[in-house]
């Protein structure tokens, strides 16, 4: 039982510190207005050439390129 709890905690931590675009640990993490997190380079590349900027996870439209630095996540990921 304890092993499954430990595995679940590790999985939750991995999900919190993994970019949904590149599936790697966050590098220079940023947060969008919808509160979804991405690597700065990943979201920038995803938006490259797009006329409408939207979150890749929830599709909420993002006014301009409003990328906020995500300090707490940066500490968790160790970047």
Backbone as CSV, one residue per row, in Angstrom:
resi,resn,N_x,N_y,N_z,CA_x,CA_y,CA_z,C_x,C_y,C_z
1,UNK,0.829,-1.204,0.000,0.000,0.000,0.000,0.865,1.256,0.000
2,UNK,1.905,1.247,0.840,2.743,2.432,0.925,3.433,2.714,-0.405
3,UNK,3.783,1.663,-1.142,4.420,1.853,-2.440,3.525,2.584,-3.420
4,UNK,2.223,2.266,-3.403,1.308,2.928,-4.328,1.108,4.388,-3.956
5,UNK,1.100,4.692,-2.659,0.991,6.087,-2.221,2.237,6.852,-2.644
6,UNK,3.397,6.244,-2.448,4.655,6.873,-2.839,4.681,7.110,-4.346
7,UNK,4.223,6.133,-5.121,4.190,6.268,-6.574,3.240,7.395,-6.989
8,UNK,2.068,7.500,-6.318,1.101,8.547,-6.643,1.676,9.922,-6.338
9,UNK,2.360,10.060,-5.209,2.974,11.348,-4.853,4.030,11.721,-5.879
10,UNK,4.847,10.745,-6.267,5.875,11.000,-7.277,5.236,11.393,-8.603
11,UNK,4.154,10.716,-8.989,3.462,11.039,-10.235,2.874,12.443,-10.187
12,UNK,2.244,12.810,-9.056,1.692,14.155,-8.910,2.795,15.198,-9.032
13,UNK,3.939,14.944,-8.396,5.052,15.890,-8.447,5.555,16.004,-9.886
14,UNK,5.648,14.879,-10.586,6.114,14.904,-11.974,5.165,15.698,-12.852
15,UNK,3.854,15.534,-12.640,2.878,16.293,-13.426,2.997,17.787,-13.167
16,UNK,3.268,18.154,-11.919,3.381,19.574,-11.565,4.627,20.211,-12.152
17,UNK,5.651,19.434,-12.419,6.924,19.985,-12.864,7.265,19.645,-14.310
18,UNK,6.283,19.111,-15.050,6.513,18.694,-16.430,5.711,19.570,-17.390
19,UNK,6.361,20.040,-18.410,5.706,20.852,-19.438,4.812,19.962,-20.296
20,UNK,3.533,20.327,-20.488,2.636,19.514,-21.297,2.939,19.547,-22.801
21,UNK,3.837,20.418,-23.217,4.200,20.478,-24.636,5.386,19.547,-24.920
22,UNK,6.490,19.734,-24.191,7.698,18.929,-24.460,7.795,17.678,-23.585
23,UNK,6.950,17.618,-22.543,6.923,16.490,-21.604,8.230,16.305,-20.843
24,UNK,8.982,17.379,-20.704,10.220,17.403,-19.922,10.004,18.305,-18.713
25,UNK,10.953,18.274,-17.763,10.871,19.204,-16.642,10.937,20.623,-17.177
26,UNK,10.200,21.527,-16.540,10.134,22.911,-16.994,11.511,23.551,-17.063
27,UNK,11.734,24.278,-18.144,12.898,25.135,-18.306,12.359,26.543,-18.486
28,UNK,12.712,27.445,-17.609,12.227,28.821,-17.638,10.690,28.838,-17.669
29,UNK,10.047,28.277,-16.615,8.585,28.149,-16.621,7.852,29.482,-16.571
30,UNK,6.772,29.542,-17.340,5.893,30.709,-17.347,4.457,30.224,-17.174
31,UNK,3.586,31.125,-16.730,2.174,30.803,-16.539,1.342,31.757,-17.388
32,UNK,0.312,31.219,-18.020,-0.603,32.039,-18.820,-1.724,32.563,-17.930
33,UNK,-2.554,33.442,-18.466,-3.678,34.002,-17.705,-4.639,32.927,-17.206
34,UNK,-4.704,31.795,-17.889,-5.597,30.693,-17.506,-4.980,29.802,-16.426
35,UNK,-3.777,30.140,-15.984,-3.034,29.420,-14.937,-2.412,28.107,-15.399
36,UNK,-2.270,27.882,-16.689,-1.537,26.716,-17.181,-0.072,27.106,-17.369
37,UNK,0.824,26.175,-17.085,2.259,26.416,-17.112,2.924,25.732,-18.295
38,UNK,3.958,26.393,-18.825,4.722,25.874,-19.954,6.155,26.379,-19.854
39,UNK,7.079,25.711,-20.544,8.418,26.272,-20.723,8.248,27.509,-21.605
40,UNK,9.006,28.538,-21.334,8.912,29.753,-22.150,9.174,29.443,-23.628
41,UNK,10.208,28.647,-23.899,10.550,28.324,-25.291,9.447,27.507,-25.962
42,UNK,8.821,26.593,-25.218,7.762,25.747,-25.801,6.550,26.570,-26.205
43,UNK,6.066,27.421,-25.313,4.859,28.197,-25.628,5.162,29.235,-26.711
44,UNK,6.359,29.782,-26.690,6.748,30.748,-27.721,6.772,30.074,-29.087
45,UNK,7.339,28.874,-29.156,7.389,28.136,-30.428,5.980,27.717,-30.852
46,UNK,5.159,27.322,-29.910,3.782,26.919,-30.205,2.995,28.072,-30.820
47,UNK,3.232,29.273,-30.327,2.510,30.452,-30.803,3.111,31.067,-32.059
48,UNK,4.308,30.634,-32.444,5.005,31.225,-33.582,4.148,31.131,-34.843
49,UNK,3.905,32.267,-35.469,3.136,32.326,-36.701,1.625,32.284,-36.517
50,UNK,1.160,32.149,-35.270,-0.289,32.105,-35.017,-0.861,33.507,-34.927
51,UNK,-2.019,33.691,-35.512,-2.691,34.990,-35.407,-3.445,35.098,-34.090
52,UNK,-3.996,33.984,-33.621,-4.710,33.965,-32.347,-3.903,33.163,-31.354
53,UNK,-3.546,33.799,-30.240,-2.778,33.126,-29.202,-3.742,32.481,-28.222
54,UNK,-3.622,31.171,-28.043,-4.484,30.478,-27.095,-3.680,29.431,-26.341
55,UNK,-4.193,29.034,-25.193,-3.558,28.024,-24.363,-3.683,26.663,-25.052
56,UNK,-2.585,25.932,-25.190,-2.647,24.612,-25.810,-3.464,23.594,-25.006
57,UNK,-3.667,23.859,-23.711,-4.417,22.916,-22.882,-5.910,23.195,-22.871
58,UNK,-6.302,24.438,-22.613,-7.732,24.744,-22.468,-8.285,25.580,-23.625
59,UNK,-7.416,26.051,-24.505,-7.790,26.858,-25.675,-8.310,28.255,-25.337
60,UNK,-8.148,28.678,-24.087,-8.546,30.045,-23.724,-7.653,31.020,-24.483
61,UNK,-8.252,32.034,-25.072,-7.506,33.047,-25.804,-6.681,33.879,-24.828
62,UNK,-5.444,34.115,-25.207,-4.525,34.888,-24.374,-4.306,36.246,-25.037
63,UNK,-4.683,37.317,-24.356,-4.447,38.644,-24.940,-2.948,38.928,-24.980
64,UNK,-2.462,39.157,-26.162,-1.044,39.420,-26.391,-0.212,38.243,-25.891
65,UNK,1.053,38.457,-25.706,1.923,37.402,-25.184,2.186,37.673,-23.714
66,UNK,1.153,37.521,-22.915,1.243,37.795,-21.487,1.786,36.567,-20.756
67,UNK,3.111,36.417,-20.740,3.760,35.297,-20.073,4.306,35.782,-18.732
68,UNK,3.770,35.230,-17.657,4.235,35.613,-16.322,5.254,34.593,-15.832
69,UNK,6.306,35.083,-15.222,7.337,34.235,-14.635,6.720,33.426,-13.512
70,UNK,7.006,32.134,-13.439,6.432,31.256,-12.427,7.524,30.836,-11.447
71,UNK,7.713,31.630,-10.397,8.787,31.415,-9.433,8.651,30.156,-8.602
72,UNK,7.444,29.853,-8.113,7.241,28.655,-7.282,7.537,27.395,-8.071
73,UNK,7.081,27.366,-9.291,7.298,26.207,-10.134,8.773,26.075,-10.493
74,UNK,9.419,27.182,-10.704,10.850,27.177,-11.018,11.623,26.545,-9.866
75,UNK,11.241,26.836,-8.623,11.918,26.245,-7.470,11.671,24.746,-7.387
76,UNK,10.427,24.316,-7.656,10.113,22.888,-7.623,10.902,22.112,-8.677
77,UNK,10.998,22.692,-9.861,11.669,22.019,-10.970,13.177,22.115,-10.853
78,UNK,13.652,23.012,-10.020,15.086,23.154,-9.837,15.773,23.905,-10.948
79,UNK,15.020,24.789,-11.629,15.627,25.561,-12.723,15.878,26.976,-12.279
